[in-house]
Amino acid sequence: MSVQSRQPTAAGAAAENAKKQAAVIAAVKALGIPDELISTTNYNVSPEQKYRPNETPIVTGYVVTNTVVVEIRKISQVGSVIDAGLAHGANMIAGLSFYSSNTEAARHSAITEAVQGARSDAEAAAKAAGGTLGELLGISILTGYQPPPPRPMLRMSGAIASDQMETPISPGEQTLTIELTTRWRFVSAR
């Protein structure tokens, strides 16, 4: 969530921005989000300039952008946090990313399924070659779970009226992929 402020001076834009971002953070904390799950990821002060052909640009004001990332561990709170931020001064939402906090059970299930698939393929190949499948000689699993890249889910700006319905959030489904290689002994029928 970002607060972007424009004022004639950099100090004025920074002061306005600080007041608004403090209100946004307080509103998020009031929903039960602890300090350690709120982090500033961008703070930028830049001049706004007016350009005219063949003339030196003129500074017309300053823009301050302060962005915080909020980690929300309960999907049911996402819409409320967005709405609270917008109602208290946030005017840019850059997007949402969903990550699984516990993938071990799904990872083990995917490994089991991948090994069973590899065995089935190897048995079919051995049979087609006129033999049978022997013992498993080796297995290699790609190590390290890499979460899928962030999926932008929402881009909006502006304030939400107090009588507006809560922002609906649908996290969808994530897919966990396991890559493995197996080596099997081929038993010739001869």
N, C-alpha and C positions, 0 to 999 in steps of 0.2 A: 504494500500500500504506500502510495506516495502523496505528499502534500507539495504542491507547486504554488509558489507565491510570486507575484510581480509587484514591484514598487519602483519609484524613481531612483532610489538609492539602494546600494547593496545592503547596507545596514538595516534599512527599513524592510526590505524583502526578507532578510534573515530573521529579524525580530518577529514579523508576522508569521513566518514559517515555523519558527520555534514554538510559538504559542499554539498554533493549529496542530502541529505534530504531537505536542505534549497532550493535547486534548484527545487526539486519536489513540495514542498509547494508553492513556488513562481509561478510555472507553473499552479498549481491548482487554486490559487488565481486569476491569470490572466484570467481565464475562468469565473470569477464572483462568485466564491465560497467564502463566507465571513469567517473570522477567527473563528467565533463561531461554524462553521460546520466542522472544522478540528481539530481533537484531537489526541494526542499521546496516544496510548494504550499499547505500549510495548517498552522498551529500554533494551537491553541485551548486556553485554560484557562477552565473554567466551573464554578460551584458547582452541586452537586446539592442540591436543597431538598426538604424535606418540608412539604406543605401540609395545614393543618387548617382547617376552616370557621371563619371569623371570627377567625382568629389570624394573627399575622405569620409568614411562612414561616421555617423553621429550616434553616440550612445543615447538611447531614449529611456532606458530603465534597466532593471536587473531582474533576473529570474533565479529563484532559489528552489531547488528540488531536494527533498529529503525522503528517502525510501527506506521502509522497514519491511523485513520479512517476518511473518508470523507463522510459526509451526503450530498447527492445530491437530491434536491427536484424536479428536472425536469428530467424525465427518458431520454429525448432526449440528455442530457448532459453526461450521464454515460460513453458512449464509448469515448467521447472526453477527459474526465477527466482521464480515464485509459491510453489512448494513450499519453497524455501530461505527466503523471507521469512516464511512461516507457521511454519516449523519454528524460527525464531529470534526470534519474538515478535510479528510482525504479526498482528493479529486482525481486520482489516477490509480487504477488497479491494473497491474502489469500482467497478471495471470495466476493460474493455479497449477500446482503440480501435485500429483498423488503418488505416494510411495507406500509400500508395505513395510510394516515394522516387524513382522515375523514371517519369514519365508521358509524356515527349515522344514516344516512338515510338507509343504508344497514341493520343495526342492527334492526331498527324499522320495516322494511319490513320482516326480518326474524322472528321477534317476532309475527307479524300478521300471517304469514304463519304457524308458529308452533302452535299457538292457534287454527287456523282453522283446522289444521290436528288433533289436540287433540280432538276438538269438533266432527269431523267426526268419529274418532275412538270410542269415547264415545257413539255416537249415534248408531253405528253399534253394539257395545257391549250391549247397552240397548235393542235394537231390538231383538238381539239373545237371550237375557234373558227373552223375553216376556214383555217388558215394553217400556217406552220412557225415553228420557233424560230430566231431570229437570234443575233447575237453577245451575249456576256455583257457587260452594261453596268456592273455593280457587284456587289461582294460585301462583306459585313460579317460578321465573326466576333466573337462575344462574347469579349472578351479576359479573360485572367486565369483560371487554373484554380482552382476552388474544390473542395477535397477534400470528399467526402461527409461529412455530420455523423458524429461518433463513434457507433459502434454498440456499445451495452453488450452484452458477450458473457458476462460472468461476475460473479456476486455470491456471495461466500462468506465465512465467518468461522470462526475456530477454528484449532487447530493440526492439522497433518497428521502422522500417525504415520510413523516412519522406514521401516516396511515397506510403506507404501502405494504404489501405482502412481503414477507421475508424472501430474500434472494434464494431461489431453488438451486441446489447443487446435486449433481448426479456424478459420482466418481467413476461409473463404468466398471470395467474389469481389466485387470492387468494379466499379462501372460508371462509365465516364467519358462524360459527355454534352457534345456540342458544339452550340451554337446558332448558326445563321448565317442570313443573309438574302441572297438573290440577286435581281438585276434583269436581265431578258433583253429583247432587242428582239424584237417580234412582227413577222413578215413575212406580210403579207396575200397570199392566193392570187389576188387580183384584180389 
